[in-house]
Amino acid sequence: MDILLVYTTLPTRNDAEKLRDMVLEARLAGCVDIWQIESKYWWKGKLEVSEEYAMLVKTKPELEEPLVKFIQDNHPYSTPVIARWNVRVNEDYYNWLFDETR
């Protein structure tokens, strides 16, 4: 039983909480996790380090396209990461997630 995990990062906790709440209110996910991270990356030719907030969205695979579009349309970054992969979960969690998403 596979579900879809979607990962993105946001610049502030407020941005992450806002996007999380919007995704959940749209019923595009059953659960969203947020945690603080430190990122180091190339941006416009130089190395940058910043505090960010990672967001992991748990949803059903058939909501991939609308969820990705929703994140792109509502993300504060001009070039956000939107990584996704299918993972196998236990039956009870699978059933709960499918009941909670549209």
CNS distance restraints for C-alpha pairs under 8 A (distance, minus, plus):
assign (resid   1 and name CA) (resid  88 and name CA) 5.34 0.50 0.50
assign (resid   1 and name CA) (resid  89 and name CA) 5.93 0.50 0.50
assign (resid   1 and name CA) (resid  90 and name CA) 7.10 0.50 0.50
assign (resid   1 and name CA) (resid  91 and name CA) 6.80 0.50 0.50
assign (resid   1 and name CA) (resid  94 and name CA) 6.67 0.50 0.50
assign (resid   2 and name CA) (resid  60 and name CA) 7.78 0.50 0.50
assign (resid   2 and name CA) (resid  61 and name CA) 7.61 0.50 0.50
assign (resid   2 and name CA) (resid  86 and name CA) 5.95 0.50 0.50
assign (resid   2 and name CA) (resid  87 and name CA) 5.21 0.50 0.50
assign (resid   2 and name CA) (resid  88 and name CA) 4.35 0.50 0.50
assign (resid   2 and name CA) (resid  89 and name CA) 6.17 0.50 0.50
assign (resid   2 and name CA) (resid  94 and name CA) 7.54 0.50 0.50
assign (resid   3 and name CA) (resid  58 and name CA) 7.05 0.50 0.50
assign (resid   3 and name CA) (resid  59 and name CA) 6.00 0.50 0.50
assign (resid   3 and name CA) (resid  60 and name CA) 4.95 0.50 0.50
assign (resid   3 and name CA) (resid  61 and name CA) 5.77 0.50 0.50
assign (resid   3 and name CA) (resid  86 and name CA) 5.56 0.50 0.50
assign (resid   3 and name CA) (resid  87 and name CA) 5.58 0.50 0.50
assign (resid   3 and name CA) (resid  88 and name CA) 6.42 0.50 0.50
assign (resid   3 and name CA) (resid  89 and name CA) 7.01 0.50 0.50
assign (resid   3 and name CA) (resid  94 and name CA) 7.05 0.50 0.50
assign (resid   4 and name CA) (resid  58 and name CA) 5.95 0.50 0.50
assign (resid   4 and name CA) (resid  59 and name CA) 5.23 0.50 0.50
assign (resid   4 and name CA) (resid  60 and name CA) 5.38 0.50 0.50
assign (resid   4 and name CA) (resid  61 and name CA) 5.00 0.50 0.50
assign (resid   4 and name CA) (resid  64 and name CA) 7.41 0.50 0.50
assign (resid   4 and name CA) (resid  84 and name CA) 6.86 0.50 0.50
assign (resid   4 and name CA) (resid  85 and name CA) 5.78 0.50 0.50
assign (resid   4 and name CA) (resid  86 and name CA) 4.53 0.50 0.50
assign (resid   4 and name CA) (resid  87 and name CA) 6.37 0.50 0.50
assign (resid   5 and name CA) (resid  56 and name CA) 6.52 0.50 0.50
assign (resid   5 and name CA) (resid  57 and name CA) 5.58 0.50 0.50
assign (resid   5 and name CA) (resid  58 and name CA) 4.90 0.50 0.50
assign (resid   5 and name CA) (resid  59 and name CA) 6.50 0.50 0.50
assign (resid   5 and name CA) (resid  84 and name CA) 5.51 0.50 0.50
assign (resid   5 and name CA) (resid  85 and name CA) 5.50 0.50 0.50
assign (resid   5 and name CA) (resid  86 and name CA) 6.19 0.50 0.50
assign (resid   5 and name CA) (resid  87 and name CA) 7.18 0.50 0.50
assign (resid   6 and name CA) (resid  56 and name CA) 5.61 0.50 0.50
assign (resid   6 and name CA) (resid  57 and name CA) 4.96 0.50 0.50
assign (resid   6 and name CA) (resid  58 and name CA) 6.66 0.50 0.50
assign (resid   6 and name CA) (resid  82 and name CA) 6.59 0.50 0.50
assign (resid   6 and name CA) (resid  83 and name CA) 5.65 0.50 0.50
assign (resid   6 and name CA) (resid  84 and name CA) 4.38 0.50 0.50
assign (resid   6 and name CA) (resid  85 and name CA) 6.80 0.50 0.50
assign (resid   7 and name CA) (resid  54 and name CA) 7.14 0.50 0.50
assign (resid   7 and name CA) (resid  55 and name CA) 5.66 0.50 0.50
assign (resid   7 and name CA) (resid  56 and name CA) 4.65 0.50 0.50
assign (resid   7 and name CA) (resid  57 and name CA) 6.39 0.50 0.50
assign (resid   7 and name CA) (resid  81 and name CA) 7.43 0.50 0.50
assign (resid   7 and name CA) (resid  82 and name CA) 5.65 0.50 0.50
assign (resid   7 and name CA) (resid  83 and name CA) 5.08 0.50 0.50
assign (resid   7 and name CA) (resid  84 and name CA) 6.20 0.50 0.50
assign (resid   8 and name CA) (resid  54 and name CA) 5.90 0.50 0.50
assign (resid   8 and name CA) (resid  55 and name CA) 5.36 0.50 0.50
assign (resid   8 and name CA) (resid  56 and name CA) 6.80 0.50 0.50
assign (resid   8 and name CA) (resid  80 and name CA) 6.88 0.50 0.50
assign (resid   8 and name CA) (resid  81 and name CA) 5.27 0.50 0.50
assign (resid   8 and name CA) (resid  82 and name CA) 5.03 0.50 0.50
assign (resid   8 and name CA) (resid  83 and name CA) 6.62 0.50 0.50
assign (resid   9 and name CA) (resid  16 and name CA) 7.82 0.50 0.50
assign (resid   9 and name CA) (resid  52 and name CA) 6.40 0.50 0.50
assign (resid   9 and name CA) (resid  53 and name CA) 5.45 0.50 0.50
assign (resid   9 and name CA) (resid  54 and name CA) 4.34 0.50 0.50
assign (resid   9 and name CA) (resid  55 and name CA) 5.89 0.50 0.50
assign (resid   9 and name CA) (resid  80 and name CA) 7.13 0.50 0.50
assign (resid   9 and name CA) (resid  81 and name CA) 6.72 0.50 0.50
assign (resid  10 and name CA) (resid  15 and name CA) 6.28 0.50 0.50
assign (resid  10 and name CA) (resid  16 and name CA) 5.72 0.50 0.50
assign (resid  10 and name CA) (resid  52 and name CA) 5.64 0.50 0.50
assign (resid  10 and name CA) (resid  53 and name CA) 5.13 0.50 0.50
assign (resid  10 and name CA) (resid  54 and name CA) 6.40 0.50 0.50
assign (resid  10 and name CA) (resid  55 and name CA) 7.62 0.50 0.50
assign (resid  10 and name CA) (resid  75 and name CA) 7.80 0.50 0.50
assign (resid  10 and name CA) (resid  76 and name CA) 7.42 0.50 0.50
assign (resid  10 and name CA) (resid  77 and name CA) 7.44 0.50 0.50
assign (resid  11 and name CA) (resid  15 and name CA) 6.71 0.50 0.50
assign (resid  11 and name CA) (resid  16 and name CA) 7.70 0.50 0.50
assign (resid  11 and name CA) (resid  51 and name CA) 7.11 0.50 0.50
assign (resid  11 and name CA) (resid  52 and name CA) 4.81 0.50 0.50
assign (resid  11 and name CA) (resid  53 and name CA) 6.27 0.50 0.50
assign (resid  11 and name CA) (resid  76 and name CA) 7.97 0.50 0.50
assign (resid  12 and name CA) (resid  16 and name CA) 6.34 0.50 0.50
assign (resid  12 and name CA) (resid  51 and name CA) 7.95 0.50 0.50
assign (resid  12 and name CA) (resid  52 and name CA) 6.08 0.50 0.50
assign (resid  12 and name CA) (resid  53 and name CA) 6.19 0.50 0.50
assign (resid  13 and name CA) (resid  17 and name CA) 6.04 0.50 0.50
assign (resid  13 and name CA) (resid  36 and name CA) 7.91 0.50 0.50
assign (resid  13 and name CA) (resid  52 and name CA) 7.79 0.50 0.50
assign (resid  13 and name CA) (resid  53 and name CA) 6.08 0.50 0.50
assign (resid  14 and name CA) (resid  18 and name CA) 6.01 0.50 0.50
assign (resid  15 and name CA) (resid  19 and name CA) 6.20 0.50 0.50
assign (resid  15 and name CA) (resid  76 and name CA) 7.63 0.50 0.50
assign (resid  16 and name CA) (resid  20 and name CA) 5.96 0.50 0.50
assign (resid  16 and name CA) (resid  34 and name CA) 7.09 0.50 0.50
assign (resid  16 and name CA) (resid  53 and name CA) 6.50 0.50 0.50
assign (resid  16 and name CA) (resid  54 and name CA) 7.71 0.50 0.50
assign (resid  16 and name CA) (resid  55 and name CA) 6.86 0.50 0.50
assign (resid  17 and name CA) (resid  21 and name CA) 6.05 0.50 0.50
assign (resid  17 and name CA) (resid  34 and name CA) 7.84 0.50 0.50
assign (resid  18 and name CA) (resid  22 and name CA) 6.24 0.50 0.50
assign (resid  19 and name CA) (resid  23 and name CA) 6.12 0.50 0.50
assign (resid  19 and name CA) (resid  71 and name CA) 7.67 0.50 0.50
assign (resid  19 and name CA) (resid  74 and name CA) 7.11 0.50 0.50
assign (resid  19 and name CA) (resid  75 and name CA) 7.42 0.50 0.50
assign (resid  20 and name CA) (resid  24 and name CA) 6.21 0.50 0.50
assign (resid  20 and name CA) (resid  32 and name CA) 6.25 0.50 0.50
assign (resid  20 and name CA) (resid  55 and name CA) 7.79 0.50 0.50
assign (resid  21 and name CA) (resid  25 and name CA) 5.96 0.50 0.50
assign (resid  22 and name CA) (resid  26 and name CA) 6.13 0.50 0.50
assign (resid  23 and name CA) (resid  27 and name CA) 6.39 0.50 0.50
assign (resid  23 and name CA) (resid  28 and name CA) 5.57 0.50 0.50
assign (resid  23 and name CA) (resid  29 and name CA) 6.39 0.50 0.50
assign (resid  23 and name CA) (resid  67 and name CA) 7.74 0.50 0.50
assign (resid  23 and name CA) (resid  70 and name CA) 7.73 0.50 0.50
assign (resid  24 and name CA) (resid  28 and name CA) 6.04 0.50 0.50
assign (resid  24 and name CA) (resid  29 and name CA) 5.54 0.50 0.50
assign (resid  24 and name CA) (resid  30 and name CA) 6.73 0.50 0.50
assign (resid  24 and name CA) (resid  31 and name CA) 7.28 0.50 0.50
assign (resid  24 and name CA) (resid  32 and name CA) 7.74 0.50 0.50
assign (resid  27 and name CA) (resid 100 and name CA) 7.11 0.50 0.50
assign (resid  27 and name CA) (resid 101 and name CA) 4.93 0.50 0.50
assign (resid  27 and name CA) (resid 102 and name CA) 5.54 0.50 0.50
assign (resid  28 and name CA) (resid  59 and name CA) 6.70 0.50 0.50
assign (resid  28 and name CA) (resid  63 and name CA) 6.60 0.50 0.50
assign (resid  28 and name CA) (resid  66 and name CA) 7.78 0.50 0.50
assign (resid  28 and name CA) (resid  67 and name CA) 6.07 0.50 0.50
assign (resid  28 and name CA) (resid 101 and name CA) 5.79 0.50 0.50
assign (resid  28 and name CA) (resid 102 and name CA) 6.52 0.50 0.50
assign (resid  29 and name CA) (resid  57 and name CA) 6.40 0.50 0.50
assign (resid  29 and name CA) (resid  58 and name CA) 5.62 0.50 0.50
assign (resid  29 and name CA) (resid  59 and name CA) 4.52 0.50 0.50
assign (resid  29 and name CA) (resid  60 and name CA) 7.51 0.50 0.50
assign (resid  29 and name CA) (resid  97 and name CA) 7.72 0.50 0.50
assign (resid  29 and name CA) (resid 100 and name CA) 7.47 0.50 0.50
assign (resid  29 and name CA) (resid 101 and name CA) 5.63 0.50 0.50
assign (resid  30 and name CA) (resid  57 and name CA) 7.96 0.50 0.50
assign (resid  30 and name CA) (resid  58 and name CA) 6.07 0.50 0.50
assign (resid  30 and name CA) (resid  59 and name CA) 5.90 0.50 0.50
assign (resid  30 and name CA) (resid  97 and name CA) 5.28 0.50 0.50
assign (resid  30 and name CA) (resid  98 and name CA) 7.79 0.50 0.50
assign (resid  30 and name CA) (resid 100 and name CA) 5.34 0.50 0.50
assign (resid  30 and name CA) (resid 101 and name CA) 5.70 0.50 0.50
assign (resid  31 and name CA) (resid  57 and name CA) 6.18 0.50 0.50
assign (resid  31 and name CA) (resid  58 and name CA) 5.38 0.50 0.50
assign (resid  31 and name CA) (resid  59 and name CA) 7.41 0.50 0.50
assign (resid  31 and name CA) (resid  97 and name CA) 7.92 0.50 0.50
assign (resid  32 and name CA) (resid  55 and name CA) 6.72 0.50 0.50
assign (resid  32 and name CA) (resid  56 and name CA) 5.58 0.50 0.50
assign (resid  32 and name CA) (resid  57 and name CA) 4.51 0.50 0.50
assign (resid  32 and name CA) (resid  58 and name CA) 6.17 0.50 0.50
assign (resid  33 and name CA) (resid  55 and name CA) 5.57 0.50 0.50
assign (resid  33 and name CA) (resid  56 and name CA) 5.08 0.50 0.50
assign (resid  33 and name CA) (resid  57 and name CA) 6.58 0.50 0.50
assign (resid  34 and name CA) (resid  53 and name CA) 6.47 0.50 0.50
assign (resid  34 and name CA) (resid  54 and name CA) 5.56 0.50 0.50
assign (resid  34 and name CA) (resid  55 and name CA) 4.60 0.50 0.50
assign (resid  34 and name CA) (resid  56 and name CA) 6.58 0.50 0.50
assign (resid  35 and name CA) (resid  53 and name CA) 5.53 0.50 0.50
assign (resid  35 and name CA) (resid  54 and name CA) 5.42 0.50 0.50
assign (resid  35 and name CA) (resid  55 and name CA) 6.84 0.50 0.50
assign (resid  36 and name CA) (resid  51 and name CA) 7.22 0.50 0.50
assign (resid  36 and name CA) (resid  52 and name CA) 6.00 0.50 0.50
assign (resid  36 and name CA) (resid  53 and name CA) 4.53 0.50 0.50
assign (resid  36 and name CA) (resid  54 and name CA) 6.27 0.50 0.50
assign (resid  37 and name CA) (resid  51 and name CA) 5.93 0.50 0.50
assign (resid  37 and name CA) (resid  52 and name CA) 5.36 0.50 0.50
assign (resid  37 and name CA) (resid  53 and name CA) 5.72 0.50 0.50
assign (resid  37 and name CA) (resid  54 and name CA) 6.56 0.50 0.50
assign (resid  38 and name CA) (resid  49 and name CA) 7.08 0.50 0.50
assign (resid  38 and name CA) (resid  50 and name CA) 5.77 0.50 0.50
assign (resid  38 and name CA) (resid  51 and name CA) 4.60 0.50 0.50
assign (resid  38 and name CA) (resid  52 and name CA) 5.97 0.50 0.50
assign (resid  39 and name CA) (resid  49 and name CA) 5.60 0.50 0.50
assign (resid  39 and name CA) (resid  50 and name CA) 5.42 0.50 0.50
assign (resid  39 and name CA) (resid  51 and name CA) 6.29 0.50 0.50
assign (resid  39 and name CA) (resid  52 and name CA) 6.74 0.50 0.50
assign (resid  40 and name CA) (resid  47 and name CA) 6.88 0.50 0.50
assign (resid  40 and name CA) (resid  48 and name CA) 5.55 0.50 0.50
assign (resid  40 and name CA) (resid  49 and name CA) 4.35 0.50 0.50
assign (resid  40 and name CA) (resid  50 and name CA) 6.60 0.50 0.50
assign (resid  41 and name CA) (resid  47 and name CA) 5.57 0.50 0.50
assign (resid  41 and name CA) (resid  48 and name CA) 5.42 0.50 0.50
assign (resid  41 and name CA) (resid  49 and name CA) 6.60 0.50 0.50
assign (resid  42 and name CA) (resid  46 and name CA) 5.45 0.50 0.50
assign (resid  42 and name CA) (resid  47 and name CA) 4.55 0.50 0.50
assign (resid  42 and name CA) (resid  48 and name CA) 6.07 0.50 0.50
assign (resid  43 and name CA) (resid  47 and name CA) 6.31 0.50 0.50
assign (resid  43 and name CA) (resid  48 and name CA) 6.57 0.50 0.50
assign (resid  58 and name CA) (resid  97 and name CA) 7.89 0.50 0.50
assign (resid  59 and name CA) (resid  63 and name CA) 6.92 0.50 0.50
assign (resid  59 and name CA) (resid  64 and name CA) 7.96 0.50 0.50
assign (resid  59 and name CA) (resid  97 and name CA) 6.69 0.50 0.50
assign (resid  59 and name CA) (resid  98 and name CA) 7.81 0.50 0.50
assign (resid  59 and name CA) (resid 101 and name CA) 7.15 0.50 0.50
assign (resid  60 and name CA) (resid  64 and name CA) 7.42 0.50 0.50
assign (resid  60 and name CA) (resid  97 and name CA) 7.23 0.50 0.50
assign (resid  60 and name CA) (resid  98 and name CA) 6.60 0.50 0.50
assign (resid  60 and name CA) (resid 101 and name CA) 7.56 0.50 0.50
assign (resid  61 and name CA) (resid  86 and name CA) 7.34 0.50 0.50
assign (resid  63 and name CA) (resid  67 and name CA) 5.88 0.50 0.50
assign (resid  64 and name CA) (resid  68 and name CA) 6.02 0.50 0.50
assign (resid  65 and name CA) (resid  69 and name CA) 6.19 0.50 0.50
assign (resid  66 and name CA) (resid  70 and name CA) 6.01 0.50 0.50
assign (resid  67 and name CA) (resid  71 and name CA) 6.17 0.50 0.50
assign (resid  68 and name CA) (resid  72 and name CA) 6.15 0.50 0.50
assign (resid  68 and name CA) (resid  82 and name CA) 7.15 0.50 0.50
assign (resid  69 and name CA) (resid  73 and name CA) 6.03 0.50 0.50
assign (resid  70 and name CA) (resid  74 and name CA) 6.17 0.50 0.50
assign (resid  71 and name CA) (resid  75 and name CA) 5.60 0.50 0.50
assign (resid  72 and name CA) (resid  80 and name CA) 7.51 0.50 0.50
assign (resid  75 and name CA) (resid  80 and name CA) 7.13 0.50 0.50
assign (resid  89 and name CA) (resid  93 and name CA) 6.66 0.50 0.50
assign (resid  89 and name CA) (resid  94 and name CA) 6.31 0.50 0.50
assign (resid  90 and name CA) (resid  94 and name CA) 6.23 0.50 0.50
assign (resid  91 and name CA) (resid  95 and name CA) 6.12 0.50 0.50
assign (resid  92 and name CA) (resid  96 and name CA) 6.21 0.50 0.50
assign (resid  93 and name CA) (resid  97 and name CA) 6.11 0.50 0.50
assign (resid  94 and name CA) (resid  98 and name CA) 6.26 0.50 0.50
assign (resid  95 and name CA) (resid  99 and name CA) 6.22 0.50 0.50
assign (resid  96 and name CA) (resid 100 and name CA) 6.33 0.50 0.50
assign (resid  97 and name CA) (resid 101 and name CA) 6.39 0.50 0.50
assign (resid  98 and name CA) (resid 102 and name CA) 7.83 0.50 0.50
